[in-house]
Amino acid sequence: MSQESLAPGAFSQADDLKKRIIFTILLLIVYRLGTYVPLAGIDPDSLKEIMSSSQKGLLGMFNMFSGGAVSRMAIFALGIMPYISSSIIVQLLTGVSDYFKSLKDQGEIGRKKITQITRYGTVLIAALQGYGVSVGLENAGSIVVDPGLYFRVMTTISLVAGTTFLMWLGEQITLRGVGNGISLIIFSGIVAEIPRALASTFELGRTGALSAVMIVGIFVLVILTVLFIVFVERAMRKILINYPKKQMGNKIYGGESSHLPLKINTAGVIPAIFASALLLLPITLSNFGFSESEMFLNISSMFTQGQPLYMLLYASGIIFFSFFYTSIVFNPKETAENLRKYGGYIPGIRPGERTAEYIENILIRLTTIGSMYLTFVCLMPEFLISKYPIPFYLGGTSILIVVVVAMDTVTQVQTRLMSSQYESLIRKTKFGK
């Protein structure tokens, strides 16, 4: 059977994939519509005036992750960040708590329990942040039409409901769609706001706030950043694996070689998202709940682009979560044990514990390089944004998320498409022409 006979109908065999893609797009459209549904009791003119002057630092990052919902104070203003914050807490507890360790070792049943705990944590964090937002809106001047207990309760309920709905959307996309639902929600929010960011950049050039050379330099930097991200994300360290020859009767089996691929950035975009979530967690207090406190105003001023404290905490968070998440998704001891079971070995390295140590040492070096790469990509454009009125959506964090999520989603689509081709080939082989 020729390969050409499969090519024309390759996609037609992937009905499930087409349904998954359509399902994903429809849910993302629902998410985008929700970012335009405002909270009740908000004066849009007063909100626009205040938000236009508060798009730097953590508030700007918060608005980016919510897909612009913060600037419009929509029901999705908290975005998916409470869920990410809850995931961080649960994963940290998995590393230190015996109870969570036992749940992790229980397989599918334990995973479901951990997921349920993460959901409960999401609702709790969203409720705390939602109440903080409601109090802050009342303290921010004339934004709230009718302040009081009723406004606080309704705002908190609306924001918690919005976050819970987004959590459900993300889980549905992961289960029935294509790609990681949570990452795609953040991705779609950033992509949807990029045209507006580009328009505002050109407007700055028209008014003279930015020179033409500066605008060209910004776009060149963005393109170079994208190319650099693609290069590093595709880079791998291949460890040679040999398999011994086995004689069964008169035939000799095995003796072939393969590779164990290790990505330079094993953790992907997760460290940047987790570090951002930790920075965004105290924004409820610093930017909303105590807006008139001098101490919190001073703290807020330290969390703006280019400030040493902001950069230090962001870089530390990225580096920490790079190592932490890599240790979760890749276990050198388990990999070494699997190689030993199937007879595989690394040339010059004794199977078992020595192999695990060898793989772990390589993984540590790769993770170090990967964390430095993430820190560089996320922080370098921030210095430029801090000095010039450049939109947040053209920063390193947003570009990293967009590129990495797009690459992962395309890879998953290709994998599913190839799987459908193999299934078609096997079916035709079994039942004839």
Secondary structure, DSSP 8 states (H G I E B T S, - for coil): --GGGTSTTTTTT-HHHHHHHHHHHHHHHHHHHHTT-B-TTB-HHHHHHHHTT--SHHHHHHHHHTTTHHHHTBTTTTTTHHHHHHHHHHHHHHHH-HHHHHHHHTTHHHHHHHHHHHHHHHHHHHHHHHHHHHHHHHHTSS-BSS-SHHHHHHHHHHHHHHHHHHHHHHHHHHHHSSS-HHHHHHHHHHHHHHHHHHHHHHHHHHHTSS-HHHHHHHHHHHHHHHHHHHHHHH-EEEEEEE--EEEETTEEEE--EEEEEEETTTTTTHHHHHHHHHHHTTHIIIIIITTT-HHHHHHHHHTSTT-HHHHHHHHHHHHHHHHHHHHHH--HHHHHHHHHHTT-B-TTS-TTHHHHHHHHHHHHHHHHHHHHHHHHHHHHHHHHHHHS---GGGSHHHHHHHHHHHHHHHHHHHHHHHHHHHHHHHHHHHH--
